[in-house]
Structure formats: C-alpha cells, structure tokens
C-alpha cells in the first residue's frame, strides 16, 4: 500500500475532461499517486489523462448522478495509508501540499472549517432540516466536503458509514449538512486546516488547494467554457434562511 496519495471522484464525461485538466495542473506541485473513482471506462476517458502520470482508475458501474455513492464510500476503496480527497474541480497549487499528510493522525479527520452554526441564529433551511431529522445539537461545526484527509481505521470507517447513512436517509441529495451530522454523531476528532490553506469559493493564489471559484477558473485551467457538473437536486427552500430555535 502506498503511504500517501490523493483521492478524487470523477463521474460523467464533462467531469472527466475537467479533472484531467486540474490534475495535470496539480502535477506541477506534487508527484503523489492519484486514485480516481470513476464511472468512465478506459476507452472513453479524456485524452489529456495520458499526460498525467501515476494515476490509478477504479471503475464504478453507476450513473453520473450517483457519484456521491463513491465519494461517501471512498474509505473502502482507497489504496493509500493516508489519503487526501479533493473534488475534481480543485487543484494543488503549492509544493507545501505534501506536508499536509504529516498532520493526518490516526482516528482523525483533516478538514477545512467553514462556520459554526448555533441556536437563535439564522441558518440555511437545508441545515435546519438535517438538524431536526437527526437530532443534532448546538453548536454544529460545518466543514467543506471538498477536502478530506484521513487514515483507514475503525473510527474513520465508522464516520464514513455514518455519513453515508445520514445522506441516504436524508434523500441522497446534498451531503455537506450530512457531513456535519456525521462528525457530531461519531464524535470523531477533527484537525482543522489553517485559514487560507484551502480556498473553497474564491481565488487565492497562496492557498495549497484551490477549489472552483467560477469567475475565471475554467479559463485558467485551459478550458474555454464553464463546465456544468452533475448537481444534486435542491428544494427551492433549501437555502432560505431560518432561525434555529
């Protein structure tokens, strides 16, 4: 088993094209092995993948909109002792990235903190629905689901199983509120990235990992048009603000 490596999920031909570009960019800063969980067969993969070395593909016979089945079960398929998952519309942009693996500890997760939700404040309705359905408590720590560092242990397996269970029972749509629920339900130890090490939604040239910020993201990675990835179904009320009473 390789000691350290990057895991990503690539479902659908559009995502496959995007990921080939982002991981080729990542190769400027890291030569760590990459595991791609994908529903694209070898003969249909985007041609640029041939320029990305040290990549292993694991095929899933699933539909494009079933990508989260692979994502939330990645711990069962990782080939690394220490794994860092990043979304396909992300890329490594610093040689300091490899040092992040030194911070991944046994029975812990390495996550990027987004916010803390508390009672008597307004929060998005999708989180309120998750809180009510799974009896979550205040405060509720929210993390980005597009960056996850972990080792394959019984404790982290329990976390991923809980994340999948909550997501499944919640309707198999968006998974970030379910991630927060799984962290709280399993009481797993979380090691947080430092502020600015991961850029979730704005451009930050100093971040170690840059996630899709849309404005000129696609042009910067060599794709002229915005690629619309498969998105989960969203109720029109999910992102209305509601008070957590």
C-alpha positions as CSV (number, residue, x, y, z in Angstrom):
1,X,0.0,0.0,0.0
2,X,1.3,3.5,-0.9
3,X,1.9,5.6,2.1
4,X,0.3,8.9,0.9
5,X,-2.0,9.7,-2.0
6,X,-4.8,11.8,-3.5
7,X,-8.3,10.5,-4.0
8,X,-10.9,12.1,-6.2
9,X,-14.3,11.2,-7.8
10,X,-14.9,11.7,-11.5
11,X,-18.3,10.8,-12.8
12,X,-19.5,11.8,-16.3
13,X,-17.6,12.9,-19.4
14,X,-17.7,16.6,-18.5
15,X,-16.2,16.0,-15.1
16,X,-13.6,13.6,-16.7
17,X,-12.4,16.4,-19.0
18,X,-12.3,18.9,-16.2
19,X,-10.4,16.6,-13.8
20,X,-7.8,15.7,-16.5
21,X,-7.0,19.5,-16.6
22,X,-7.0,20.1,-12.9
23,X,-4.8,17.1,-12.0
24,X,-2.4,17.9,-14.8
25,X,-2.0,21.3,-13.2
26,X,-1.6,19.6,-9.8
27,X,1.4,17.7,-11.2
28,X,3.4,21.0,-11.2
29,X,3.4,20.8,-7.4
30,X,3.1,17.2,-6.3
31,X,4.0,13.8,-7.7
32,X,1.9,11.9,-5.2
33,X,-0.1,9.0,-6.6
34,X,-3.7,9.7,-7.6
35,X,-6.7,7.4,-7.2
36,X,-9.6,8.3,-9.5
37,X,-13.0,6.7,-8.6
38,X,-14.9,7.0,-11.9
39,X,-17.8,5.7,-14.0
40,X,-15.9,6.4,-17.2
41,X,-14.5,3.3,-18.9
42,X,-10.8,3.5,-20.1
43,X,-11.7,3.8,-23.8
44,X,-13.8,6.8,-23.1
45,X,-11.5,8.8,-20.9
46,X,-10.4,12.3,-21.9
47,X,-7.2,12.2,-23.9
48,X,-5.4,14.6,-21.5
49,X,-5.2,11.9,-18.8
50,X,-2.4,10.3,-20.8
51,X,-0.2,13.3,-19.7
52,X,-0.9,12.8,-16.0
53,X,1.4,10.2,-14.6
54,X,1.0,7.9,-11.6
55,X,-2.8,7.6,-11.7
56,X,-4.9,4.6,-10.8
57,X,-8.5,4.4,-12.0
58,X,-11.2,2.4,-10.2
59,X,-14.3,1.9,-12.3
60,X,-17.9,2.0,-10.9
61,X,-20.9,0.8,-12.9
62,X,-23.0,3.7,-11.7
63,X,-24.9,6.7,-13.3
64,X,-23.4,10.2,-13.3
65,X,-25.8,11.4,-10.6
66,X,-24.7,8.5,-8.3
67,X,-21.2,10.0,-7.8
68,X,-21.8,10.5,-4.1
69,X,-22.1,6.8,-3.6
70,X,-18.4,6.5,-4.5
71,X,-17.5,9.7,-2.6
72,X,-19.1,8.7,0.7
73,X,-17.6,5.1,0.5
74,X,-14.1,6.2,-0.6
75,X,-12.6,4.8,2.5
76,X,-13.5,1.3,1.3
77,X,-11.5,1.8,-1.9
78,X,-8.6,4.0,-1.1
79,X,-5.2,2.3,-1.8
80,X,-3.3,4.7,0.5
81,X,-2.3,4.6,4.1
82,X,-3.0,8.3,4.3
83,X,-5.5,9.8,1.9
84,X,-6.5,13.4,1.0
85,X,-9.7,13.6,-1.0
86,X,-10.2,16.7,-3.2
87,X,-13.1,17.5,-5.6
88,X,-12.4,17.1,-9.3
89,X,-12.8,20.8,-9.8
90,X,-9.9,21.6,-7.5
91,X,-6.1,21.6,-8.0
92,X,-3.0,21.6,-5.9
93,X,-1.0,24.8,-6.3
94,X,1.8,24.6,-3.8
95,X,4.6,22.2,-3.1
96,X,3.7,22.7,0.6
97,X,0.6,20.4,-0.1
98,X,2.6,17.2,0.6
99,X,3.3,18.4,4.1
100,X,-0.4,18.2,5.0
101,X,-0.1,14.4,5.3
102,X,2.1,14.9,8.3
103,X,-0.9,16.4,10.1
104,X,-3.3,13.5,9.4
105,X,-3.5,11.5,12.6
106,X,-4.8,8.0,13.5
107,X,-8.6,8.0,14.1
108,X,-8.9,11.7,13.0
109,X,-10.1,13.7,10.0
110,X,-8.3,16.7,8.4
111,X,-11.0,19.1,7.4
112,X,-11.4,22.7,6.4
113,X,-13.7,24.6,8.8
114,X,-16.4,26.7,7.1
115,X,-18.5,28.0,10.0
116,X,-20.2,27.2,13.3
117,X,-24.0,27.2,13.5
118,X,-25.7,27.9,16.8
119,X,-29.2,28.2,18.2
120,X,-31.0,31.5,17.9
121,X,-29.2,32.4,14.7
122,X,-30.4,32.2,11.1
123,X,-29.1,29.2,9.1
124,X,-29.9,27.7,5.7
125,X,-33.0,25.7,5.8
126,X,-31.2,22.5,4.5
127,X,-29.2,22.5,7.7
128,X,-32.3,23.1,9.8
129,X,-33.9,20.1,8.2
130,X,-30.8,18.0,8.9
131,X,-30.7,19.1,12.5
132,X,-34.3,18.2,13.1
133,X,-34.3,14.9,11.3
134,X,-31.1,13.6,13.1
135,X,-31.4,15.5,16.4
136,X,-28.2,17.4,16.1
137,X,-27.1,19.7,18.8
138,X,-25.8,23.3,19.0
139,X,-23.1,24.2,18.3
140,X,-22.9,22.5,14.9
141,X,-19.5,22.6,13.2
142,X,-19.7,22.9,9.4
143,X,-16.8,21.8,7.1
144,X,-16.2,21.8,3.4
145,X,-16.9,18.4,1.9
146,X,-14.5,19.0,-1.0
147,X,-11.4,18.4,1.1
148,X,-11.0,15.4,3.5
149,X,-7.8,13.9,4.9
150,X,-8.0,10.6,6.7
151,X,-6.4,7.2,7.5
152,X,-8.3,3.9,7.1
153,X,-9.1,3.0,10.7
154,X,-12.2,1.6,12.5
155,X,-13.0,5.1,13.8
156,X,-12.8,6.7,10.4
157,X,-14.7,3.8,8.8
158,X,-17.5,4.4,11.4
159,X,-17.5,8.1,10.4
160,X,-17.9,7.3,6.7
161,X,-20.6,4.7,7.4
162,X,-22.5,7.3,9.4
163,X,-22.0,10.0,6.7
164,X,-23.4,7.6,4.1
165,X,-26.3,6.5,6.4
166,X,-27.4,10.1,7.1
167,X,-27.0,11.1,3.4
168,X,-29.1,8.1,2.4
169,X,-31.8,8.7,4.9
170,X,-31.8,12.4,4.1
171,X,-32.7,11.7,0.5
172,X,-29.4,11.2,-1.3
173,X,-29.0,14.8,-2.4
174,X,-26.5,17.3,-1.0
175,X,-24.0,15.9,1.5
176,X,-22.4,18.8,3.4
177,X,-25.1,19.1,6.1
178,X,-24.9,15.3,6.4
179,X,-21.1,15.6,6.9
180,X,-21.6,17.9,9.8
181,X,-24.1,15.5,11.3
182,X,-21.7,12.5,10.9
183,X,-18.9,14.4,12.6
184,X,-21.2,15.2,15.5
185,X,-22.8,11.7,15.7
186,X,-19.5,9.8,15.7
187,X,-17.6,12.4,17.8
188,X,-14.6,11.9,15.6
189,X,-11.6,14.1,16.2
190,X,-11.2,16.8,13.6
191,X,-7.9,18.5,12.8
192,X,-8.6,21.8,11.1
193,X,-6.7,23.3,8.2
194,X,-5.3,26.8,8.9
195,X,-7.1,29.7,7.5
196,X,-6.2,30.2,3.8
197,X,-4.7,26.8,3.2
198,X,-7.8,25.7,1.3
199,X,-9.7,28.1,-1.0
200,X,-13.3,26.8,-1.3
201,X,-15.1,29.5,-3.3
202,X,-12.7,32.5,-4.0
203,X,-9.4,32.7,-5.8
204,X,-6.4,32.6,-3.5
205,X,-3.0,32.1,-5.1
206,X,-1.5,31.4,-1.7
207,X,-3.8,28.5,-0.9
208,X,-2.4,25.0,-1.0
209,X,-5.5,23.8,-2.8
210,X,-7.7,25.9,-5.0
211,X,-11.4,24.9,-5.4
212,X,-13.6,26.1,-8.3
213,X,-14.4,29.8,-7.9
214,X,-16.2,30.0,-11.3
215,X,-15.2,33.6,-12.3
216,X,-12.2,32.7,-14.5
217,X,-11.5,29.3,-13.1
218,X,-12.1,27.3,-16.3
219,X,-10.1,29.7,-18.4
220,X,-7.2,29.5,-16.0
221,X,-7.0,25.7,-16.2
222,X,-7.2,25.7,-20.0
223,X,-10.9,25.2,-20.7
224,X,-12.7,27.9,-22.6
225,X,-16.2,27.2,-21.4
226,X,-17.7,26.7,-18.0
227,X,-18.4,23.0,-17.4
228,X,-21.6,22.3,-15.5
229,X,-21.1,19.3,-13.3
230,X,-23.8,17.0,-12.2
231,X,-25.5,18.7,-9.2
232,X,-27.8,17.1,-6.6
233,X,-31.5,18.0,-6.6
234,X,-32.2,21.0,-4.4
235,X,-35.5,22.1,-3.0
236,X,-36.2,25.8,-3.7
237,X,-36.4,26.4,0.0
238,X,-33.1,24.7,1.0
239,X,-31.1,27.9,1.1
240,X,-33.6,30.2,2.6
241,X,-32.5,31.4,6.0
242,X,-34.4,30.2,9.0
243,X,-33.9,30.7,12.8
244,X,-32.6,27.7,14.7
245,X,-34.9,27.8,17.7
